[in-house]
């Protein structure tokens, strides 16, 4: 087209002053923290001259800054007045706004979107101003892997304006997307295991203590002719009320608390009684071992020896 039309001049960017490609921003005033809205458009070195936009103060972006995608911007007169209502607009030069350095102030332009209302506009490099991404999904045959380096070289050679090429497998993408959730899951499981361990240690200690308190009674019953099976049944009967009353109260309390919290917390799964049953079985086994172990030590001794050791 340029060869056929010798007078045609191709501009460096896609920016235009009419507001067709502008992007709206909603921010806060850096000093007063008042609500601030403005538009932004692409800035290239030939933008001002191509559309006859007057430069009121400061300077235009240089070719080198544009090539380096420097964090610099021009603002129009209306945005300058919003940022500095009580000071000369020239005082904004070389100050920072939205992580970019203001290097120049230009005149206001007509905007198709706002018509007669003058709009605050900033002009800066498009690639700095907005992040554009192209995402492609590729499926390989079973047993084959991505040649990551080769694909990156091809993508960069296809378009020199591409800044970065990132490639991830579905597993890598899934791991990155669920990293926070998995960390919370592991942390919750760790706290649950610690709580169960403390509960088991507490119940085991209590059961052992109660059994040790029965040493004198067991020795007397042994001396009076009670069999070992009778003594074991006695110990289990005395420990059963503590075990089953505590487990029943715990199951009821846990069920009520969980069912009341589930409608309020969306991440909680549906209530399932099976984990509670498994935990109760584990605690029953721990309590039985903690109860029978010291009782067996006493019962396995001779009656008179057990009395002498008390």
N, C-alpha and C positions, 0 to 999 in steps of 0.2 A: 504493500500500500504506500509506503514512504517513497519507494522508487517511482511509482506512477504519479504521485502527488509530491512534487519536489518542495512545495511550500509547506507541507505538513510537518509539524513539529510534535514529536512524541514526548510527553512529559515523563518525569522520573517516577511519579507515584500516581495513585488513584484518588487523591484528595481533591475536593472541590468546595467552594465556599457557599454553596446553596443549601447545604444541610441534608443532602440525599444520602450521604455515607457517614454521617456523624453518629457518635455514640454518647448516650446520656450518662452522666455521673451524678451521684448523690453523696455528698460528703459533709464535713463539718469545717467551719472557718477555723484556721489554725490558731487564732488568738481568742476570739469570742466564743468559739464552739457553737455558733449559730448554724442552722441548716443552710447548706449551700448546694445548689444544683447548677451544672454547666454541661456543655457539650465538648467533645474532643474530635479533632479531625487530623488526618495524616499531614505531616509536614515534610517537605522535600526542599532542597536548595532553590529550585526554580518555581516554587509554589507562589511566592509573593509577586514575582515579576510576571508570571503567566496570567494571573488574575487581577493585576493592577491593585494589589492590596497595599496601602501605604504603611510604612514602618514609622511609628511615632517616636519610639525610643529604643535604645539598645541596638542589637544587630540580628542578622538572620543566621540560620544554622549553616555551618560550613559543609563543604563536600566531605571533608575528613570526619567530621562529627556524624554526618549522616551515614557514611560507610561503617563507622565504628558503633553505630546505634547508641550514641551518647545519650545520657539521661538529661537532656535539655529540652526546653519548651519555649514557645511564644504564646502569649495570651492577648486576647483582644482588649480593647479599651473598656468594655463593659465589665469583663471579669476583673480587670485591674481595679476598677472603682469599687467592686464588691469586696475585693481583698484589702484594699487600702482606702476606706472612705474618708479618713481624716488627714491623710498624708498625700503628697504628690505621688502620682502613679510611677514616677521614675524611681521612687524609693524601693520598688519591688524588684528592680534589676539585681541579678546575682543572688537573689534569695531563693529558698527552696519551697516548693509547693508540690504536694503529692509525690514526694521522693524524686523530683526533677528540679533542675536549676532554671529559673526564669532568665532568659538572655535577651528577650526583646518584647516590645508591646506594639501591636498593630491596630489599625483602625477597624471599626465595626463593619460588618457586611450584611447584606440582605439575606434572610433565611426563609426558605420556602415553608418550613414547618411552623415557624413562629410568626410569619408575615411581618406585621408592623412592629412587633415587640422585639427589641434588641436582646439577643441571647448571649450569655457569657460563653466564650469558646476558648479552648486551649488547643494549640497545634503542637504535635510532637510526632516522633517516629512511630509508625504504625506497629512495627514488630515489638517495640518497647511498650507501646501504649496498650496493646491487646495481644493476648497469646492465642495464636491460631494453631489448631491441631488437626491432623488427618490420621484417623485410626483405621487400620486394616486388619481383618481377621482371616487367617490362613489355616487350612487344615491339611496336614501332611499324611501320607499313607502310614500304616502301622509299621513301626520299626525304624522310621526315618526321623532325623532330628534337624532342627533349624541350623543352617550355616549362617550364624548371626553376623559375623564379620563381613561375609560376602554380601548379604542383604543390605547391611548398613552402607557399604561402599557403593552399591548400585543406587540406593535411594539418594545419597548425597550427590552422586554424579548426575542423576536425573534432573535435579533442580538445585542450582548453587545457592538459592535463597533459603534452603532448609538449614536450620541451625543445629538441630539435634535429632538423632534417630534412636529410638528406644524400642527394644524388642523383648517381650516376655512370653513365656509359655503360659498356658492356662493355669497350671499348678502354681507358678510363681505369682500370677495375678491374683489367684484365689488366696494364697498365703498372705500377700500384702493387704488384700481387702479385709481379711478376717483376723489380722494380727491383734488388734485391740480386743476383739471379742474372745479370741483364744486365750490371751493373757488374763482377761477377767475370769474366764472359765477355770484356768489353772489356779489362779489366786483363790477363787471361791472354793475349789476342791481342797486346796491346802488348808484353808481355814476350817473346812468341814472335818477333815481328817484330824487336825489338831484338837478340835472340839470333841470329837469322838474319843480320841486318845485320853484327853483329860477326864471325860465322863467315865471311861472304862477304868482308869486308874483310881478315880474317886470311889466308884462302886466296889472295885476289888479291895481297896483299902478298908472300906466300911465293912464289907463282908468278912474279911480276915479279922478285923478288930472284934466284931461280934462273936465270931467263932472262938477267938482266944479267950474271951470273957467266959465262955462255957467250959473251959478246961477243968475247973474244979468239979462242976456238975458231971461232966463225962467220966472223970476219974472215979467219983463216988458210985455212979451207975455201973461202971465196969467192976468195981469191987463188990457190988451187991449182986452180980451175976448177969447183968444185961449183955446180950450178944452184940457183936460188932454191927450186924445189919440193923438191929434196933437202934443203936446209937447213931448210925448214919441217917436213918429215917428221921430221927429226932432233930438232928442238925439241919437237914433239908427242910423239914416242916417249919422250923423256927425262922429259916432264912427266906422261905417262900413268900411270906406276907410282905416283907420288905421289897423283894424282887418284883413281884407281880403288881403290887400297888404302885410302885414307882414307874414301871413300864406302862401301865394303863393310863396313869396321869400324864405321862410324857406323850403318848400317842394322841390322846384327846387334845392336849394343849397344842401340839405341833400341827394337827389337822385343822383346828380352829384358826390358828394364826396364818397358816398357808392359804386356806380358802378365803380368808378375809383380805390378804394382800394380793392374791392373784388377779382380781379384776382391776386393781390399781396399777400394777406393774405389768406392762405388756410382754416383757422379756421372760417372765416366769412360765415354764411349761405347765401342761395340765397336771392336776394332782394325781399322783400314783401311789397306791398303798404299798406296793411291793418293796420299794427301798426302805420304808419304815419297818416292815416285817423283817427284812434281812438284818437291819441294824439291831432290832430287838433280839433276834436270835443270837447275834454276835455278843451282845451284852449279857444274855442269859448264860451262854457258855463261859464267859469270863467270870461271872459271879459264882457259878457252880464250881469252877476250878478254885477260885479264891476261898470258897467256903469249905470244900471237901479236903483241900490240901492240908491245912492245919489240923482238921479233925482226924484225918487218916494218921497223921504223926502221933496224935495222942492215943487213938484207939489201938494202934499197932503195938504199943508198949504193954508191959505187964501191969495189972491194976495197982499193985503196991509200988512199983517203980514210978508210975504216973503220979501217985499221991505224994511220994517223997520229993519229986521235982517241983511241986507247986509251992 
